[in-house]
């Protein structure tokens, strides 16, 4: 539990510094220790959104919503992921 908290806090610190790749890695390490903790998934989804990894963000939000079907952050971030995927699709169509 202590290692999980430490990794999560390190991830949060990276987010505050705008280091989203490093933060996502910390949250991924947290998930190896506890797959049921929804906040690390929504936090990692935020990182993926910042990195324009919309499909990965959507998958993390989908996972959270399977556990907590009323998680507002997961719904919101999944909507942002869908929006990012739509914009990418339109841009690809224009190429």
N, C-alpha and C positions, 0 to 999 in steps of 0.2 A: 504493500500500500504506500509506503514511504517513497519507494522508487517511482511509482506511478505519479504521485503528487509532484515530485521533483521534476520529472520529465514534462508534465503538463505545465508547470510554472515556467520552465525553460522555454517551452513552446510559446506560452503567452508573452514572455519577454521578447522573443524574436518577432512576434507579431507587432508589438509596440514599436520595435525598431524598423519595421518594414521588411524584415528578412523572412519572407513568406516560404521560401523553399526550405530553409532550416527549420522553421516552425512546423511545417507539414511533416518533416522527418521526425521531429520530437513527438508529434501526435501519433504518428504511425507506430513509434516505439511503445507509446502508451497502450495502443490497441492490442499489442502482443501480450500485454499484461492483463487487460480487461476489455473484452469486446462488447460489454453491455453499457459502458459509460458513454452516454449520448453526447455529452459536451465536447469530448475530443473529436467526435465525428463532425459536429457542426463547426467546430473551430477549424478542423482541417478543410472542410468545405469552403470556409471563408478564404483560407490560403489558396486553395485551388481556383476560386473565383478571381482572386487578385493576380494569379499566374495565368489566367485565361484557359485553365484546364476545366472546361465546363462539364464534360462528360464525367470526369472523376468527382467533381463537386456534386453533380446530380446523384451519383451512386452512393456517396456518403449520406446525403439527405434521405435517399430511399431507405437506406439501412436504418437510420434513426426512426423514420416514420413506421417501420415495421415493429419497432420496439415501443415507441411512444407516438401513437397516431394523432396526437394533438400538439406536437412540438412546433411552436410558432416559428422559431428560428430555422428549423429544417424546412418548413413550408416556404418561408421567405427566401432562403438561400437556394432552394430548388427552383423557385420561380426565376431568380436571377440567372441560374445556370441555364434554364430553358431559353431565357431571353438571349444569353450569350451564344447558345447553339443556333438560334434563329438568325442572329446577325451574321454569324460565321457562314451559315448556309447561303444567305443572301449574297455575301461577299464572294463566296466561291462560285455562285451562279453568274456573277458579273465578270469573272475572269475568263 
